[in-house]
């Protein structure tokens, strides 16, 4: 699969894993939610890559929702579990992913 957004989602997983491990020491439930939402991003993109029509758009929408949820779960920085500087690279990667997914979902709706 040659979708660049899928590659970026896998990079996000690599970046976020150490954060999840640190968050789990303080809040296992939040770490579990973060792990599930982050995992859902590349999984839905991968499913969309081989879907067609409305199903494809729905999977890209699901991936965007999971990316947004992942960003919200990074509120761990606000709890003091991890520093804001550690979260910034993951947040930037999520920005890239969300921008790409926006194009994919809106291009399909407009066309």
C-alpha positions in Angstrom: 0.0 0.0 0.0 1.5 3.3 -1.1 -0.6 5.7 0.9 1.7 8.3 2.4 -0.9 9.0 5.2 -0.7 5.4 6.2 3.1 5.7 6.5 2.7 8.8 8.6 0.2 7.0 10.8 2.7 4.2 11.4 5.4 6.8 12.3 2.9 8.3 14.8 2.6 4.9 16.4 6.4 4.7 16.8 6.5 8.2 18.3 3.6 7.7 20.7 4.6 4.3 22.2 7.1 5.7 24.7 4.5 8.2 25.8 1.9 5.5 26.3 4.4 3.6 28.4 5.1 6.6 30.6 1.4 7.5 30.9 0.6 3.9 31.9 2.7 4.3 35.0 0.3 6.9 36.2 -3.0 6.1 34.5 -3.5 2.7 32.9 -7.0 3.5 31.7 -5.8 6.6 29.8 -2.9 4.7 28.4 -5.2 2.0 27.2 -7.5 4.5 25.5 -4.6 6.3 23.9 -3.2 3.0 22.6 -6.6 2.0 21.1 -7.3 5.3 19.5 -3.8 5.6 18.1 -3.9 2.0 16.7 -7.2 2.8 15.1 -5.7 5.5 12.9 -3.5 3.2 10.6 -6.0 0.4 10.8 -8.8 2.5 9.4 -6.5 4.0 6.8 -5.4 0.5 5.8 -9.0 -0.6 5.4 -9.9 2.5 3.4 -7.1 1.8 1.0 -8.9 -1.3 -0.3 -12.4 0.0 0.0 -14.5 1.9 -2.6 -17.1 4.5 -2.6 -18.9 5.5 0.6 -17.1 2.7 2.5 -13.7 4.3 1.7 -14.9 7.7 2.8 -16.3 6.3 6.0 -13.0 4.6 6.9 -11.1 7.8 6.3 -13.6 9.6 8.5 -13.1 7.0 11.2 -9.4 7.4 10.9 -9.7 11.2 11.3 -12.0 10.7 14.4 -9.4 8.4 15.9 -6.6 10.8 15.2 -8.6 13.5 16.9 -9.3 11.2 19.9 -5.6 10.4 20.1 -4.9 14.1 20.2 -7.4 14.6 23.0 -6.0 11.6 25.0 -2.6 13.3 24.9 -4.1 15.5 27.6 -1.8 13.5 29.8 0.6 16.3 29.5 -1.9 18.5 31.3 -2.1 15.9 34.1 1.7 16.2 34.4 2.3 12.5 33.3 4.5 13.7 30.4 5.9 17.1 29.5 4.4 19.2 26.8 7.7 19.2 24.8 7.5 15.4 24.6 4.0 15.6 23.2 4.7 18.2 20.6 6.3 15.9 17.9 3.3 13.5 18.1 0.9 16.4 18.0 2.7 17.7 14.9 2.4 14.3 13.2 -1.3 14.2 14.1 -1.6 17.6 12.4 -0.1 16.1 9.2 -2.3 13.0 9.3 -5.5 15.0 10.0 -4.7 17.5 7.1 -4.2 14.6 4.7 -7.3 12.8 5.9 -9.3 16.1 5.5 -8.2 16.3 1.8 -9.1 12.6 1.3 -12.5 12.9 2.8 -13.5 16.3 1.3 -12.2 15.5 -2.1 -14.4 12.4 -2.2 -17.5 14.3 -0.9 -17.0 17.2 -3.4 -16.4 14.9 -6.4 
